[in-house]
Amino acid sequence: MSTPYGHAAWSTELPAYVYDLAGLDAHVATVREALDGVELYYAVKANPDPELLRVLAPYVDGFEVSSGGELAHVRELFPDAPVALGGPGKTDAELFADVTRLHVESPSELRRLLASGRPADVLLRANLDLPIGGASLVMGGGATPFGMDPADIAECMDLLERQDAVRLRGLHAHLASGLDAPRLLELAADVLDFARRLGFTEVNLGGGMAVSYADPEEIFDWHAYGKGLAGLRRPGEVLRVEPGRSLTVYCGRYVTQVIDVKRVHGELFAVVAGGTHHLRTPATKGHDQPLAGGEPGEPITIVGQLCTPKDVLARGVPVRLEVGDVVEFAMAGAYAWNISHHDFLMHPKPGFHYIRGA
Ligand SMILES: *Cc1c(COP(=O)(O)O)cnc(C)c1O
């Protein structure tokens, strides 16, 4: 395995997150090029690490934030960057924040905004009745707390007609995560149909571009998606997407070391330093976190140091592991460290390292 730490020595620096900033730069450059003519916002909740945001900033048209905390974070780093604020359950501070676009989630949210008398540029977030098969997370097309039924969209449009402080800019629809390019394009066509019937010319199609933890080489087809969107877009229309995971997932690795190897009831386990309190992704998504490298061997289950059977990073992986070996988990750049329960069991925090050169 190639790691900045090598194999042999027991390292007090592990576990650590290692971010390949050069790789991220190259990846987002490709995405940017593929999405010619479509606005690209980064969904900060996927990974708000300032080092990553600085790499992304020159390529994106803005940042999508889901809380006042994320908004303050982005504003501090990039005071002039366009920001779209969305998400259910906005506090007054969030609802009344000065942002480029506010994504309204319900008629009552809009009433609170209107009652404040404050100006805002809003997109109405729709939860359309569209069939969404094959997604890993579904936010629309059924009963969820995200977005509004078409009837509530109509109610919001009525409310907005009788005033001019709040400007209705268009429609927002982030319907699902984990869809491939053909499926996302089908949804985009349906969302655009809906938006055009209501007279909208600005549409945010959301994020949710698929990544594969089972096969890290299987990358979302940005080229096909960009071409497809270019074909759907009519003159005068502004289309925007706001991916998170598919931009940053590949640039992060969680590197750790085997503390113990044991066989229990016939099954082989490697206990590594750290665990799902650093890298919660496999526990929350129910997958095996892919390994980068490794010698073939008897299937082994890789667990962390937590006293819970849920602390499993990968099950039955055919690699040979011995005490002291360095283990590298790939695809740990999004919804990884920042969604993990860091303080559970009070183990030390991981280190953070950034690779800048190619
Ligand atoms: C989480 C989220 C995204 C990003 O989703 P990914 O699956 O990470 O691409 C985009 N828009 C909204 C509204 C979200 O909640």
Ligand as a Chemical Component Dictionary entry (heavy atoms), coordinates in Angstrom:
data_LIG
# 
_chem_comp.id                   LIG 
_chem_comp.type                 NON-POLYMER 
_chem_comp.pdbx_formal_charge   0 
_chem_comp.three_letter_code    LIG 
# 
loop_
_chem_comp_atom.comp_id 
_chem_comp_atom.atom_id 
_chem_comp_atom.alt_atom_id 
_chem_comp_atom.type_symbol 
_chem_comp_atom.charge 
_chem_comp_atom.model_Cartn_x 
_chem_comp_atom.model_Cartn_y 
_chem_comp_atom.model_Cartn_z 
_chem_comp_atom.pdbx_ordinal 
LIG C1 C1 C 0 -27.336 17.183 0.526  1  
LIG C2 C2 C 0 -27.841 18.084 -0.517 2  
LIG C3 C3 C 0 -27.149 18.243 -1.723 3  
LIG C4 C4 C 0 -25.926 17.457 -2.060 4  
LIG O1 O1 O 0 -26.227 16.113 -2.218 5  
LIG P1 P1 P 0 -25.088 15.070 -2.694 6  
LIG O2 O2 O 0 -25.768 13.765 -2.681 7  
LIG O3 O3 O 0 -23.992 15.184 -1.694 8  
LIG O4 O4 O 0 -24.665 15.503 -4.052 9  
LIG C5 C5 C 0 -27.636 19.168 -2.625 10 
LIG N1 N1 N 0 -28.750 19.883 -2.358 11 
LIG C6 C6 C 0 -29.453 19.738 -1.220 12 
LIG C7 C7 C 0 -30.662 20.549 -0.996 13 
LIG C8 C8 C 0 -29.025 18.837 -0.264 14 
LIG O5 O5 O 0 -29.728 18.679 0.861  15 
# 
loop_
_chem_comp_bond.comp_id 
_chem_comp_bond.atom_id_1 
_chem_comp_bond.atom_id_2 
_chem_comp_bond.value_order 
_chem_comp_bond.pdbx_ordinal 
LIG C1 C2 SING 1  
LIG C2 C3 SING 2  
LIG C2 C8 DOUB 3  
LIG C3 C4 SING 4  
LIG C3 C5 DOUB 5  
LIG C4 O1 SING 6  
LIG O1 P1 SING 7  
LIG P1 O2 DOUB 8  
LIG P1 O3 SING 9  
LIG P1 O4 SING 10 
LIG C5 N1 SING 11 
LIG N1 C6 DOUB 12 
LIG C6 C7 SING 13 
LIG C6 C8 SING 14 
LIG C8 O5 SING 15 
# 
